[in-house]
Amino acid sequence: MTLIADETTVSKIHLVGTLLTILFIASGLSAFYSWWALQDERVTLERIEQAAARHAASRLEAATHTALGFIALARSGTKADHVANGERSQKGQALEYLRRLRLAESGFLWVFTRDGRCLLSPAYPDMEGLSLDELAPRRRDAIATILARADDGGLVRYDWPTDGAPPLPRNAFIGVFQPWDWVLIASDDDNSLRAVIDREVHHDRTLPWHLGNPTLALGVTLALGLTASLLFSGWPSRLFKRDHSEHQTQAEALAASAARLSSDMGTHRETEAALRESEQRLSTLVANLPGIAYRCLNAPGWPMIFMSEQTLMLTGRPAKAFLDGATRYSDIVHPEDRDLVWKRIQLPIQAKRPFTTEYRILHADGSERWVWEQGRGVFDEHGNLIALEGLILDITDRQLAVQALRESEERYRAIVESQDDAVCRWLADGTLTFVNSAYRTLFADPGEDLIGRCWFDLVPEADRPPVVARCRELAARPRTIRYEHPVISHDGSIYWIQWVDVPLLDAGGRCVEFQSVGRDVTERKRITAELEQHRNHLEELVAERTAELEVANEAAERANRAKSDFLANMSHEIRTPLNAVLGMVHLIRRDGVTPQQEDRLEKIQVAGQHLLDIINAILDLSKIESGQVILEETEVKISAIVRNLLSILSEKAHAKGLALRVQLPHLPPGLIGDPARIQQALLNYLSNAIKFTERGSVTLRARIEEDRGETIVLRFEVEDTGIGIAPEQGSRLFTAFEQADRSITRRYGGTGLGLAITKRLARSMGGEAGLESTPGVGSTFWFDICLRRGAPAMDSAEAARAVTGPRPEPPPEHAARRLLIVEDEPVNLEVAQEFIADLGLRVDSAGNGAEALELVRRNPYDLILMDMQMPVMDGLEATRRIRALGIRTPIIAMTANAFSQDRERCLEAGMDDFLSKPIDPHTLVGTLERWRSRIGEVSR
């Protein structure tokens, strides 16, 4: 066949070639685009697979932490040292929950102990209860690989053996629950995850042509390329773009899921930490509860799921006994209370309300305990009752207290009813709320009820207002009060009742009512009225007797003053002539006498001195009895007192051949008391001891009897070897004018006043006096005095220098000194002038105070001796007038008055010193010498 080419043919051939060229180019471009799309899809799928792997790991980790959280909740409230109490029940509860836990389609959970024993294996039940050594070798190796990573935790990849097939790659996440040493393994199949991804993503994309034969490939390419170019030139692109879009969407969804999972894991970790903290707080709270915290089933016997550690203390049985089922809680409930408790709690449980109840339990030691229980039902999300939770407290003490209170109230009621006193309770407005039988008997007719009545109506109308006012004031200010008022009995009689009202307070301290106890005091009132009459009569008698006693007391005081005046006058009248007698004796003996005259004068001197001692003793006793003795408060130097006593008495003791001994302890310095009175008391004792001791010795001792801190009690003893005193005679010795025997006065002399004065002096100084004696052996006389501690005083000379400075030297001669003697008795004036004449002083004299005043006005005198009692003008008045003239000449009183107030009167009048008559020549000279040294210091 011949082919003819024309222009049409050429055009068609050209068109076909052009089309083929276009087809070839389009096919090439489509193939290139498809290859590029497949490469992009492959990269996307790799990212999806990586995200899916991360998602799987996160899912396993979340499952592990969820399981750990539940186990912690199951163990909540159980401490490490108390695990045995509820561990078995809690572990079983946890394993049952984990058995139901599912991880997607192919995931599961394993629970192993640290030593490799399988506790839970839902996917392979035959492994449960087996140890690591008991597992098949290939499984043992896989599990050992996982457990080796238990301490590190986290994600582990391992190969799990399969029957007749290659090992299956798997992922596992490991978690450890330390309190129970459990290892939790959440596992999933890695290949199954990839298979799911492949099914969802990888489709069969093999091209429908075979590129091994170039001709066929070219033809097919041309044909399909032409067709594709003309008809379906956009299909491959749309196909790949659609698949790419789907894959991109899946990748984004997986990435979002992974992000959410990561966020959930962070939240889960925070929740787990909060859970652990809450667990710790709950554990501490439960441990510190005062009773039993429990969780049990609402079933017969109340099977216990959890009980706190206080179970042992309250029941005497460990919590483990209840949790293991060895003891049912209902077994310890008292048989009489068991059914009652069951019925009492069911209704609140059904109504989903808390319940409270009280009942008895039997302690393990056999005793009964009262308990208080509060609890509630625990319900699931569907409203089904799961368990009971609550708290059980020991209220035995409270129950016993309530029972004791109830018994006390019964006893109180019985006592109140049996009382003879009327007892009632009433409100603030007077309304009665309780009365006893005595109250009813007094105020109510038989069968009449007083409850609800106002007891104010039982008071006579005239006496009612103050009673009502008192009760209203009591209601405003509750307190216990006692008062009396008349009442009207049921028969109209008037009785006097003494009431004691006591407010009764509630728990908040508010007064709710009052209790009154009334006693019939009508008879007492009558007796009191009679006694009042007698009292008034007695008061009148007492007033009369008091007036009489006042008159008698005034008379006694006048008599006492008269006695004092008599003693003063007697002293003056005796001392004045005695002064002349003794003075003249001294002057006669001074001028020289014969031995016979000397003997007679000595007797006169002794008799006069004895008379003077009697006068002094009588005056001392009188002053002590009248309280006129004023004790000095100055430093007491016992050693100085003893030296004075020895100087006075040693010559007498030596004359009788007696040894005079002294035993003094070390005494604290600065003791304060009256040294003159101490010396007087010791002088009495020592003088008597020397007088009544013919041979032997006289011993003076002192010791501290008691140290009271600020004061000490000092005891003085004078022991002699004299005649001794019988006990019956010794009791009279310290009485005035008494001696052991009448013959003693005749033999030894004495007035019997010395010991009486000593005893009174000792008492005035806070002590006592006494004696211990054996007839024929000797006696020991003692007295105590109380001395105050003080600072040691300065030596008198040092004190004088500190106050006045150095004393001026006495003038070398007296010729220029003038002295005035004022004396109304010529003999006493003569004696005084003779005594002074030896001093070389010029002496003027005056017979009374008026003459002395005139002489003082005319002449300057250096010293004045002034008698006190004189005619015309006494010495006191003369002294006052001299001082009024401004004359400061020293004035020395010469008085026969010996009372302390006489000395005070002299000093108050302005006199400077005091001499007692009869005047001893040595004392007079010493006084003049003392004042002579000061004459230069005195100015007019």
Steps between C-alpha positions, in 0.01 A plus 500: 500500500637837404480789731434836354596805697323825446478817697218356705701194573801702596291714725349196667843338542628822644203515732551141613866563566422807690243315705741215566767744608258676729384163634855390567588822679179489709559141593852579610385792707226290661745223583742751657226663706376160623853400602542830691164452680594146606827622648319770702244245619776264615655775719158585646434136583831475685404800716160341566664175607732688740208693652305177535794339681519795740127481549527131586774569757297779658194279511698229680647750747154642575364153560787422740449818704125439510562156646749639754252767604229246565735282706592805711131570556439141602778526754390844630498521878746212548838584646822309442502354849134404470490331159390165634173644628344540154762406244347175386159653438645809334732303270215277393280798428777666296571186290131455418482854370820463294370177351212694345727772365531486116757669277337544154455177298826317557643662817507338844648547850743283693568516877815334636672504838859611525618142521320410174175339617209574267195641681291607200510398131159540331642424153681184619311366805722193519785723622318621815649369823819376332846621592754610241675164512173317435428682170587361156859590407414744219235673711737503800764677290251760378364567851852511647592763240208715615556452877867590459379849408260525797713742703545731199136482389379653175448343154657162411495319161514121508425193286221270615520134385217356287425140406665410166555862397768764540497690832246779515647850565324676787519818708467508880490778759624411852380646830581395860272527806758519778282428809410153367807446274276447198628542143227609254554435125264656242567331162371524140579322170730714282426307173128526545537875532696512173246276329224736594699790360566306176135412453398855550771662289674264247285410200618300194648766272682273235469635153275298253774473242827316476799704411726202408408498131584837350281458193201390699570766751529759227178386337314484814649829597398657170151356514440572860685826477280613211190390679618647825600818321164532330265359763659456843800722499415627861415166669841387637560839646160509664543144625837561664393835637194341658708223662757748614228715658355200685842398627574856606170513693581172675846626593358821644240303697766270639722798591208669680425176681863470604497859629184435699649181636818682606289764676295228666819330617621824665165545668510136605840543663375804692194304604719212613715735714190658652366151558814396685482816716132439568580140586760616753260750659224244512734243653609747771141603566379144535794412727418792732128436523390423857297200387468239225469616139349219294362393163279193483227330303136544600452128540439267795801511725617830341807356317783747536696638204708745706548573871743750653767410753293620800300176467732317738469764770121519485409133447807318627529325162727587206341640186643204304261268681205690353652553154590132461151400604623313808274725710180663384425842636148392592656237728634768734174700508310424819235233422227721645599787270586312179158492329418847625813647341427327166146636489603843619743567213311352205245778458759784483707292257202449270424873519868573426536690828773470764415285801603514868444243771625393841541142612715265703787284381682215672869566555746214467560515877131430560400850601221700340572824317255762384569637152356776286494440124441741215508385140352525152448290193737511202323482163625458141402720207187295449383548859586146609625454859865392493606519866462678834754746636510655844660561838459313830588678827532367855241676720522264795613774738227734380238228526615411849486869588147524361400192693662637813321830442171320460560305819610820671180671391299213636688518828462877498127469446474245779706719731304811410171323555615373838620842616321682776601825331276641228664473157372658180611617158359808334537723199599865507133606521444280806325212319561171682640213292573252781410458868579224747266344750604732784418801281161352409425420865570859600320684221250270328178334603485122444475431127582858402765546232738790544687460170434802279400726787697811598655462841495877550132454592610295804663808657285734714401802299674743733832313462463419129653810327854461643492124434396551136759774455770273640406216265497731196842630597617140538373418150692797360818406688492126581687393813442304819318698767357433845203689646194462722140610469156395628269273295134400517441125544203319351305543827572873517770480767804723474841334498847642469708321238872538439571454128819419315460579128742352247492585125499202262702566183492334161807396301537853369509648850151651477269479799195290412336467841564517873499241775395603849539307823290634786519416867239586759665743739185616676609352831848637456352842430304479825809394692702769325247761605525381858877496477487850359309610806753329724782648296357847536465442873856368514624796302340725755667303777831503314469873447442543871789270588719672242424834650581358842821347363594830340450667833701223665765524230524872546526440871770237437684739273473769761624251757783401267587863447474552873731202551744642250476838661542338839804307383643812343441703814625214718808472286555872520439519871724202575773581253532860614599422864683188383705722274599705807575190709716329239663828402595581856633146549720552198622838628571367852694200364691732267618718787637203695346299785597242759464131415195477720346799326593353162317180590192686609505723193533190279189354661315825438623492138384136451164566660447810292601316183263215590219748547586652163496155333155433646369829370650437155357147482152616600514776243621261228221254571244777505623637168498155338149417620365836388661466158724798550814311404607611153759269348787658314585400144877517485792270431552228758860400567486197726873510565475858628207407727698209643802721564279744694352216705842357582626840609201533734489146641849355480605659829199348681565158347869514586419603855295177540762286326274426202617447145310726259501339153366620165419288192398706197448373141584688185204731448411687181584871512241774487236349734236757598334512844516668842845433651414674829206269567704193402771606743239562773354149457843335500605706801199369693587138414872535570447692825265228626739224392792659686279569801370140530825317414745434783764316301563383148430716201251716315488462121342736247417341163332627185394319182279547194182310572327566165592682180190646330677687223432864584502425873677258732399362840791526744502298824697603809568255784652560843607176667613482863608231744291644781227368725259403224122536501226238537251477207201601711687810615633595157152573364465797741837660435394717205209652695553843649608507865532117505804290593559127522490501878411756766828424667690616193397856563627478853825329396583663167277804486337635187154613398406219265452748214807429288375180335153645443656802330726275290208288381296805403798651320553174307135495394511864397795407273310212336630217717440307820682417823533186709726281709633146539616405846602209721503558876850478641659494152427835348269691270492627144295813437431590136314751289444545124487826307429576135755723328466651155777483243636834390809664358790518746516843659816709520692526818353775718817705485517457126132591470554812704793602282293432187221727623674776690858478384793507743418601855666808630763440764373567852626822652807447716346646817161574652565815695314717253194271491187596693229253598151565642335244733122539543387291803238570768637245754796655687660163580482384139636839393790462740575148377496613137725796575748273679504254211568779253751687709771251409463595132607858562183656360343819631159403640194722554176369648129577485216368718232487226440560132419869535831572673681300236333698219609828661860380541514379139383839379784674690787251468636282224523135608676215325280224655177482703393213733120530534277321752152425365266532799546834681273762655409827326618378158595139414794405287298431183344846492832665583666313212231605254538866598878483476474355152246770414771755577714338232754367748653169379695417818491120561242412769524163681193383690536364855182312586377241739234397244604184314229441239585523132241771446688713753809483282288584195347799679847628583617471141181662370550796736846559352729319741807327360570212740353312794635392844295279731506547878664386711788635300807282492816713526674310221197538273479872575869555430482295181202700376668831580819385328301403192324834481813691595659390171203644313473830681709665233259386233193654671428866449235724643 
